[in-house]
Amino acid sequence: CDLPIYAYAHDALAALCEKTGIPFAETQAGKSVLPWTHPLNLGGIGVTGGEAANIMARKADVILAVGTRLSDFTTSSKWLFKENAKVIGLNICPFDAVKMDAEPMICDAREGLTALTAAMEGYSYAHADEVKAAVTKWNATVDGWYGAKSELGLAQTRALGIINEFMKEGDIAVGSAGSLPGDMQRLFRPTARDAYHMEYGFSNMGYETNGALGVKLACPDREVYTFFGDGTYLMAHSELVTCVQEGLRVHFCLFDNSGWGCIENLQNNQGSPTFGTVFRFRNCAGALRHNGRLDFFFDSGFVLCILSLIESISAYSITDSIRVFEISCHKRGRFFFFHLRKTSCCHRIDCMAVGRIKCKRLVFVDTTPLGTIFVLT
């Protein structure tokens, strides 16, 4: 499923699945069309998807592709489905409706799903037990990653889990680039319909800050959480000022690994040495120092830049918990800024993406009229 959100096809999809017993999987654009707790929800599909959806997709004889562009991420470069599986392309765009040699069904998603539900009267999916077992196993796997602990520090998946757990029903998650979209499509549990907004068609770095502002303007009564890396922050962060200027509360969650960690891992996994993807000082010979990490957000005056919007600062000792600070300050400011310092980013395309966050201390910046900043180091 991809575009039912835009066609307001939530109920039509639910009706088709519940009357036939057919399970559904989520693309990045289709996530949160129905609750993650729906018994027929297999979760994310494809390269950045989870085990339940990918196993069931591999077994399927017929795939109903609703609104999706069937990109390489969704189809695992076309090897996800059986060679003889038949695809039905329910799409308003003819170009996308015929991909994967599909049988095209060119129409609005809601109307098409409604018509299919009527046409399939009396049909019953024959593998309900397999679906239930796959969903149960995958939910346990997600619980494990959300609770993952490491001697290296706080894992990215655990940080996501803590924030996800704290988010209330209707709160919206925003993202776009790096390893976070992979973790979030696999693991994130949207709190309600239309509560997950991911620009991952082009992995558009910089969208997270600007997009979050747009989401908040569109949904002023809902809390907005946006997740991004330090590379993204450096490319586009001016809308932080706009949020302060307009009195908009957005929760900015920055995962900092002193560079473009996801791209560095892709470099290294292809046999290339690290080049242009890390922030490190050089030694006298001009080579990057192994332990010469450039603490950019402090050495470059980043905190002073943020403090220009803030009035007071105080420090707290922490271990691996974010909850207490989010809860205690939730009603105080206009926006929140979490700076999560990661020691590494172990992103692997064929399995779970895990980033590490080594937490030593928290700099807690708080003000009533403007906002709240957490710097976890």
C-alpha positions as CSV (number, residue, x, y, z in Angstrom):
1,C,0.0,0.0,0.0
2,D,1.3,3.5,-0.8
3,L,-1.2,6.2,-1.8
4,P,-4.5,5.2,0.0
5,I,-3.7,8.0,2.5
6,Y,-4.0,10.6,-0.3
7,A,-7.2,9.0,-1.7
8,Y,-8.8,8.8,1.8
9,A,-8.9,5.1,1.2
10,H,-8.3,4.0,4.8
11,D,-11.7,2.5,5.4
12,A,-11.9,1.0,2.0
13,L,-8.6,-0.8,2.5
14,A,-9.7,-2.0,6.0
15,A,-13.0,-3.3,4.5
16,L,-11.2,-5.3,1.8
17,C,-8.7,-6.8,4.1
18,E,-11.1,-7.6,6.9
19,K,-13.8,-9.2,4.6
20,T,-11.3,-11.4,2.8
21,G,-8.6,-11.9,5.4
22,I,-5.9,-10.7,3.0
23,P,-3.0,-9.2,4.9
24,F,-1.4,-5.9,3.8
25,A,2.2,-4.5,3.9
26,E,3.3,-0.9,4.1
27,T,5.6,1.2,1.9
28,Q,7.1,4.3,3.3
29,A,4.3,6.4,1.9
30,G,1.6,4.0,3.0
31,K,2.7,3.6,6.6
32,S,0.0,4.7,9.2
33,V,-2.9,4.2,6.7
34,L,-4.1,1.7,9.2
35,P,-2.9,1.1,12.8
36,W,0.2,-1.0,13.4
37,T,-1.9,-3.0,15.8
38,H,-4.2,-4.2,13.0
39,P,-4.0,-8.0,13.0
40,L,-3.5,-8.1,9.2
41,N,-0.8,-5.4,9.2
42,L,2.5,-7.1,8.2
43,G,4.5,-3.9,8.6
44,G,7.1,-2.4,6.3
45,I,8.0,-4.2,3.0
46,G,11.1,-4.3,0.8
47,V,14.7,-3.4,1.4
48,T,13.9,-1.3,4.5
49,G,11.0,-3.5,5.5
50,G,10.6,-6.2,8.1
51,E,10.6,-10.0,8.1
52,A,6.9,-10.6,8.3
53,A,6.0,-8.6,5.2
54,N,8.9,-9.8,3.1
55,I,8.4,-13.5,4.0
56,M,4.6,-13.3,3.1
57,A,5.3,-11.3,0.0
58,R,7.8,-13.9,-1.2
59,K,5.1,-16.6,-0.9
60,A,2.3,-14.6,-2.6
61,D,0.8,-15.8,-5.9
62,V,-0.9,-12.4,-6.4
63,I,0.2,-9.0,-5.2
64,L,-2.3,-6.1,-5.2
65,A,-0.1,-3.0,-5.5
66,V,-2.3,0.0,-4.3
67,G,-1.0,3.4,-5.3
68,T,2.7,2.4,-5.1
69,R,5.4,3.2,-7.7
70,L,6.9,-0.2,-7.1
71,S,10.4,1.3,-6.6
72,D,13.5,-0.7,-6.0
73,F,13.2,-0.2,-2.3
74,T,9.7,-1.6,-2.3
75,T,10.4,-4.6,-4.6
76,S,14.0,-5.3,-3.5
77,S,15.0,-4.5,-7.1
78,K,12.3,-6.9,-8.3
79,W,13.5,-10.0,-6.6
80,L,11.2,-9.9,-3.6
81,F,8.2,-11.6,-5.3
82,K,8.2,-15.0,-6.9
83,E,9.1,-15.0,-10.6
84,N,5.6,-16.3,-11.6
85,A,3.7,-14.1,-9.1
86,K,1.0,-11.9,-10.7
87,V,0.9,-8.2,-9.9
88,I,-2.3,-6.1,-10.1
89,G,-1.5,-2.4,-10.3
90,L,-4.3,-0.4,-8.8
91,N,-3.1,3.1,-9.6
92,I,-4.4,6.4,-10.9
93,C,-1.1,6.8,-12.9
94,P,-0.9,4.5,-15.9
95,F,2.9,4.5,-15.9
96,D,3.0,3.0,-12.4
97,A,0.0,0.7,-13.0
98,V,1.9,-1.4,-15.5
99,K,5.2,-1.8,-13.7
100,M,6.4,-5.3,-13.0
101,D,4.3,-6.5,-16.0
102,A,1.2,-5.8,-13.8
103,E,-2.4,-6.1,-14.8
104,P,-3.4,-2.4,-14.7
105,M,-6.4,-1.2,-12.7
106,I,-6.3,2.5,-13.4
107,C,-8.6,4.3,-11.0
108,D,-8.8,6.1,-7.6
109,A,-7.6,3.9,-4.8
110,R,-10.7,4.2,-2.7
111,E,-13.1,3.5,-5.5
112,G,-10.9,0.6,-6.8
113,L,-10.7,-1.0,-3.4
114,T,-14.4,-0.6,-2.9
115,A,-15.1,-2.3,-6.2
116,L,-12.7,-5.2,-5.5
117,T,-14.4,-5.8,-2.1
118,A,-17.7,-6.2,-3.8
119,A,-16.3,-8.4,-6.5
120,M,-14.6,-10.7,-4.0
121,E,-17.7,-11.4,-2.0
122,G,-17.3,-14.8,-0.4
123,Y,-13.5,-15.1,-0.9
124,S,-11.5,-16.1,2.2
125,Y,-7.7,-16.0,2.4
126,A,-6.4,-19.4,3.1
127,H,-3.2,-18.7,5.1
128,A,-4.5,-16.8,8.2
129,D,-2.4,-18.8,10.6
130,E,0.8,-18.0,8.7
131,V,-0.1,-14.3,8.9
132,K,-0.8,-14.4,12.6
133,A,2.5,-16.3,13.3
134,A,4.5,-13.9,11.1
135,V,3.0,-10.8,12.8
136,T,3.5,-12.1,16.3
137,K,7.1,-13.0,15.6
138,W,7.9,-9.7,14.0
139,N,6.3,-7.7,16.8
140,A,8.5,-9.5,19.3
141,T,11.5,-8.7,17.1
142,V,10.6,-5.0,17.2
143,D,10.2,-5.1,20.9
144,G,13.7,-6.5,21.1
145,W,15.2,-3.8,19.0
146,Y,13.3,-1.1,20.9
147,G,14.8,-2.4,24.1
148,A,18.3,-3.1,22.7
149,K,21.1,-2.2,25.0
150,S,24.8,-2.0,24.2
151,E,28.1,-1.5,26.1
152,L,28.8,1.2,23.5
153,G,25.9,3.3,24.6
154,L,22.3,4.0,23.6
155,A,21.3,2.3,20.4
156,Q,19.5,4.3,17.7
157,T,16.7,1.8,17.8
158,R,16.3,2.2,21.5
159,A,16.2,6.0,21.2
160,L,13.5,5.7,18.6
161,G,11.6,3.3,20.9
162,I,11.7,5.6,23.9
163,I,10.4,8.6,21.8
164,N,7.9,6.4,20.0
165,E,6.6,5.1,23.4
166,F,6.2,8.6,24.7
167,M,4.3,9.9,21.7
168,K,0.6,10.3,22.2
169,E,-2.1,9.2,19.9
170,G,-2.2,11.4,16.8
171,D,1.4,12.7,17.2
172,I,3.1,12.7,13.8
173,A,6.6,11.4,12.9
174,V,8.5,13.0,10.1
175,G,11.7,11.8,8.4
176,S,13.6,11.6,5.1
177,A,17.2,10.5,4.8
178,G,20.0,8.4,6.2
179,S,19.7,5.2,8.2
180,L,16.7,6.5,10.2
181,P,14.0,5.9,7.4
182,G,15.1,2.2,7.4
183,D,14.8,1.9,11.1
184,M,11.5,3.7,11.1
185,Q,9.8,1.8,8.3
186,R,10.8,-1.5,10.0
187,L,10.2,-0.5,13.6
188,F,8.2,2.7,14.1
189,R,4.7,2.3,15.5
190,P,2.5,5.2,14.4
191,T,0.1,6.3,17.0
192,A,-2.9,6.9,14.7
193,R,-3.9,7.2,11.1
194,D,-1.8,9.6,9.0
195,A,0.8,9.8,11.8
196,Y,3.9,9.0,9.7
197,H,5.2,11.3,7.0
198,M,8.4,10.1,5.3
199,E,9.9,11.7,2.2
200,Y,12.0,8.7,1.0
201,G,11.4,8.8,-2.7
202,F,14.7,10.6,-3.2
203,S,16.2,10.4,0.3
204,N,16.0,14.2,0.4
205,M,18.4,15.5,3.0
206,G,17.2,18.7,4.5
207,Y,13.5,17.9,4.1
208,E,13.1,16.9,7.7
209,T,13.3,20.3,9.3
210,N,11.4,22.1,6.5
211,G,8.9,19.3,6.1
212,A,8.2,19.3,9.9
213,L,7.3,23.0,9.8
214,G,4.9,22.3,6.9
215,V,3.3,19.4,8.7
216,K,2.8,21.5,11.8
217,L,1.2,24.3,9.8
218,A,-1.1,21.7,8.2
219,C,-1.9,20.0,11.5
220,P,-1.5,22.7,14.2
221,D,-3.4,20.7,16.9
222,R,-1.1,17.7,16.6
223,E,2.4,17.3,18.0
224,V,5.1,16.8,15.3
225,Y,8.4,14.9,15.9
226,T,11.0,15.0,13.2
227,F,14.1,12.7,13.0
228,F,17.3,13.6,11.2
229,G,21.1,13.4,11.2
230,D,23.8,16.0,11.6
231,G,24.5,16.0,7.8
232,T,20.9,16.9,7.1
233,Y,21.0,19.5,9.8
234,L,24.0,21.2,8.2
235,M,22.3,21.3,4.8
236,A,19.0,22.9,5.9
237,H,18.1,24.1,9.4
238,S,16.8,27.6,9.0
239,E,13.2,26.6,9.7
240,L,14.2,26.2,13.3
241,V,14.1,30.0,13.4
242,T,10.8,30.1,11.6
243,C,9.3,27.8,14.3
244,V,10.5,30.1,17.0
245,Q,9.3,33.1,15.1
246,E,5.8,31.7,14.5
247,G,5.4,30.1,17.9
248,L,5.2,26.6,16.5
249,R,6.2,23.7,18.7
250,V,8.0,20.9,16.8
251,H,10.1,18.2,18.4
252,F,13.5,18.1,16.5
253,C,15.4,14.9,17.1
254,L,19.0,15.1,15.7
255,F,21.1,12.0,15.6
256,D,24.7,13.1,15.4
257,N,27.6,10.8,14.3
258,S,30.0,13.5,13.2
259,G,29.4,13.1,9.5
260,W,27.4,11.2,7.0
261,G,27.5,7.8,8.8
262,C,25.0,6.0,6.5
263,I,27.0,7.0,3.4
264,E,30.3,6.1,5.0
265,N,29.0,2.6,5.7
266,L,27.8,2.3,2.1
267,Q,31.3,3.4,1.0
268,N,33.0,0.8,3.2
269,N,30.6,-2.0,2.3
270,Q,31.4,-1.5,-1.4
271,G,35.2,-1.8,-0.6
272,S,35.9,1.9,-0.7
273,P,37.8,3.7,2.0
274,T,36.2,6.5,3.9
275,F,36.2,9.7,1.8
276,G,34.4,13.0,2.6
277,T,31.9,11.5,5.0
278,V,33.4,12.2,8.5
279,F,34.1,15.3,10.5
280,R,37.6,14.6,11.9
281,F,40.7,16.7,12.4
282,R,43.9,16.0,10.4
283,N,47.3,15.1,11.7
284,C,50.5,16.9,10.8
285,A,50.8,14.7,7.6
286,G,47.4,15.8,6.5
287,A,45.7,12.4,7.1
288,L,42.5,12.2,9.1
289,R,43.2,11.4,12.8
290,H,41.7,8.1,13.9
291,N,40.6,9.7,17.2
292,G,40.4,13.2,16.0
293,R,36.6,13.6,16.0
294,L,35.6,17.1,15.3
295,D,33.0,17.9,17.9
296,F,31.3,20.2,15.4
297,F,28.2,21.2,17.2
298,F,30.3,22.5,20.1
299,D,33.6,23.5,18.5
300,S,31.8,25.5,15.8
301,G,29.6,27.4,18.2
302,F,26.5,25.4,17.4
303,V,25.3,25.6,21.0
304,L,25.9,29.3,21.1
305,C,23.8,29.6,17.9
306,I,21.0,27.7,19.5
307,L,21.5,29.7,22.8
308,S,20.8,32.9,20.8
309,L,17.2,31.7,20.9
310,I,17.3,30.5,24.5
311,E,17.6,32.2,28.0
312,S,19.1,29.7,30.4
313,I,21.3,26.6,30.6
314,S,21.9,23.9,33.3
315,A,23.4,20.4,33.2
316,Y,22.1,17.0,34.3
317,S,23.8,13.6,34.4
318,I,22.0,10.8,32.4
319,T,22.4,7.1,31.5
320,D,20.2,6.0,28.7
321,S,16.8,7.6,29.3
322,I,15.1,10.4,27.4
323,R,11.7,10.0,28.9
324,V,12.1,12.0,32.1
325,F,13.3,15.1,30.3
326,E,10.6,14.9,27.6
327,I,7.9,14.4,30.2
328,S,9.1,17.1,32.6
329,C,9.4,19.7,29.9
330,H,6.6,18.8,27.6
331,K,4.5,21.8,28.4
332,R,7.2,24.4,28.9
333,G,8.4,25.5,25.5
334,R,7.5,26.2,21.9
335,F,9.8,23.5,20.4
336,F,12.1,20.8,21.6
337,F,15.6,20.0,20.2
338,F,17.2,16.6,21.0
339,H,20.8,16.3,20.1
340,L,21.8,12.6,20.2
341,R,25.5,12.0,19.8
342,K,26.1,8.7,18.0
343,T,29.5,6.9,18.1
344,S,28.8,4.9,14.9
345,C,26.1,4.0,12.4
346,C,26.0,0.4,11.5
347,H,23.6,0.5,8.5
348,R,23.4,-2.7,6.5
349,I,20.9,-2.9,3.7
350,D,20.0,-6.6,4.2
351,C,19.2,-6.4,7.9
352,M,18.4,-4.1,10.8
353,A,20.1,-0.7,10.8
354,V,21.6,0.0,14.2
355,G,23.2,3.3,15.2
356,R,25.0,3.7,18.5
357,I,24.6,6.7,20.8
358,K,27.2,7.1,23.6
359,C,25.6,9.1,26.4
360,K,27.8,10.8,29.0
361,R,26.0,13.9,30.0
362,L,23.0,16.0,29.1
363,V,23.1,19.7,28.6
364,F,19.5,20.8,29.2
365,V,18.5,24.2,27.8
366,D,15.1,25.4,28.8
367,T,13.0,28.5,28.4
368,T,9.3,29.1,28.8
369,P,8.6,31.5,26.0
370,L,10.7,29.8,23.3
371,G,11.7,26.2,23.6
372,T,13.6,23.3,25.0
373,I,16.9,21.8,23.8
374,F,18.4,18.5,25.0
375,V,22.1,17.8,24.1
376,L,22.9,14.2,24.9
377,T,26.6,13.5,24.7
